[in-house]
Amino acid sequence: MTEFEARRELLTDPRRISPELAQAMAADPRLAALREELLATDDRLRRVLTEAPVPEGLAERVVLRSRYAARSRWSLGLAAAVAALAIGVPSYLRIAAYDGELARDRAMIEHVAENEGEAEDDGRIEPAAFRASLARIGVAVPAPRWRVRHLANCVIAGIESRHFVVEGPGGPISYVILPGAGAGGSERMLERDGLHALFVQRAGATIGVFAEGSATREQLERWMHDVLA
Amino acid sequence: MLARSSTHFDQAVRAYSPELFHFALWLARDRHRAEDILQEALTRAWRSWSHVKDEGARRGWLYAIVRNEFYRSAERTKRDAAEELDDAMLERIADERDFTRGLEVRQLLERLPASVAEPLVMQTIGGLSCEEIAQALGVSAGAAATRICRARSALRELMRKAEAPTARRKETIR
């Protein structure tokens, strides 16, 4: 390696030293001095370029915004397809009679079934971010009792909704909140391919809690109460 | 699949958002604008996240998206980013002794054209390799190395000239 080549390599990246360059520096103290000078300048430069503090909560805001902005279009297409399927082929869900509320329930359970992989997500959503996100669709909840693993802005039946997953006592539990429900009070159960759901209407929204397999109505009611009480 | 992607994306955002913010801040020179650029860039990144299969390439790709978002949103044209540092330009900058005397390293860096300053900033802030920088700039690794080499060489020359009068004054006092 010539001196010119060594100097060029140092000027390109004084932190990544090839064996040939190390050998050249050992033989020529001027090259070692040049490296020290370049490293010192880099340190000065790094300090001034990174001295500004990173805004508080930047990463959380980016994650939430990226999901909201990015998923809604995709979800809109899915929700439109699901709604068309649910309304057009009621036998698919073994529900004979059309009902406005039931159509919403079907769209919600369909959404959860289609996105079952989200239960594996573990984004460790901040409680404040979780509450703020639900508040944006008009649903006030207390600080979550369980850790929120996943939170997504979804479009279900053409309505901006929230799908979240908490780390429950026996594993992940999914919830969906779909704004725009009718009068409150009624509760309904629905089952689709082994996925059980309980829906309640509260604060102008339909809220669903979902569990696989052997979950009983009492368990679903307790989980609903634990998150929304 | 989606869950795995979203977890990887979250981890990448948490790991890289500080350095990407500082890169955006250097480009935009404004905190609020830097945050807007970063948010928009990473929202775009999420849409294409699953298409980037090579995890080793994701960091350079994120820098590229932040840079593209800056130029997309800026009134500044890409011509500035493509401007090359030649000997005449370096001579012109260095000869502006009133400019360089006493200037801090950041101000000297800002005197360099973006085409050579950007790769040096990426390497300094994020410790990116020449290959990652080449990917972010859309050039060959050799071209990226040449630009970084020229940037350091020019910065070194400017610093030497900027510090020279101070050294002479110290000699006189002594």
Contacts between the chains, C-beta under 8 A, distances in Angstrom:
chain1	res1	chain2	res2	distance
A	8	B	149	5.6
A	11	B	148	7.4
A	11	B	149	4.3
A	11	B	152	4.5
A	11	B	153	5.4
A	11	B	156	7.9
A	12	B	130	6.7
A	12	B	145	4.6
A	12	B	148	5.3
A	12	B	149	4.7
A	12	B	152	7.7
A	13	B	123	6.6
A	13	B	129	7.7
A	13	B	130	6.7
A	13	B	145	7.9
A	13	B	148	6.9
A	15	B	127	7.1
A	16	B	129	7.2
A	37	B	156	7.6
A	38	B	152	6.4
A	38	B	156	7.5
A	41	B	105	6.9
A	41	B	152	7.7
A	41	B	155	6.9
A	41	B	156	6.9
A	41	B	159	6.9
A	42	B	124	5.6
A	44	B	105	5.0
A	45	B	105	5.5
A	45	B	106	7.4
A	45	B	109	6.7
A	45	B	120	7.8
A	45	B	124	4.9
A	46	B	124	5.1
A	46	B	125	6.7
A	48	B	104	6.9
A	48	B	105	6.3
A	48	B	106	4.5
A	49	B	22	5.7
A	49	B	26	5.8
A	49	B	106	7.2
A	49	B	121	6.4
A	49	B	124	6.2
A	49	B	125	5.4
A	50	B	18	7.9
A	50	B	19	7.7
A	50	B	22	4.9
A	50	B	125	6.2
A	52	B	22	6.9
A	52	B	25	5.8
A	52	B	31	6.7
A	54	B	17	7.2
A	54	B	18	4.6
A	54	B	21	5.3
A	54	B	22	7.6
A	55	B	21	7.3
A	55	B	31	7.3
A	55	B	35	5.8
A	58	B	17	5.5
A	58	B	18	7.8
A	58	B	21	6.3
A	58	B	35	6.7
A	58	B	38	7.4
A	59	B	13	5.1
A	59	B	14	4.6
A	59	B	17	4.6
A	61	B	39	6.8
A	62	B	13	5.2
A	62	B	17	6.0
A	62	B	38	6.7
A	62	B	39	5.6
A	62	B	42	4.8
A	62	B	43	7.8
A	63	B	9	7.5
A	63	B	10	5.3
A	63	B	13	5.5
A	65	B	39	5.5
A	65	B	42	8.0
A	65	B	43	5.9
A	66	B	9	7.3
A	66	B	13	7.6
A	66	B	39	7.9
A	66	B	42	5.4
A	66	B	43	4.4
A	66	B	45	7.4
A	66	B	46	3.9
A	67	B	6	7.3
A	67	B	46	7.0
A	69	B	43	4.7
A	70	B	43	5.9
A	70	B	46	4.6
A	70	B	47	4.8
A	115	B	2	7.1
A	117	B	1	6.3
A	117	B	2	5.4
A	117	B	3	4.3
A	117	B	4	7.8
A	118	B	2	6.7
A	118	B	3	5.4
A	118	B	6	7.8
A	119	B	3	7.5
A	120	B	3	4.4
A	120	B	4	7.5
A	121	B	3	4.1
A	121	B	6	5.4
A	121	B	7	5.7
A	122	B	7	6.4
A	123	B	6	6.8
A	123	B	7	6.9
A	123	B	10	5.0
A	150	B	3	7.6
A	150	B	6	7.8
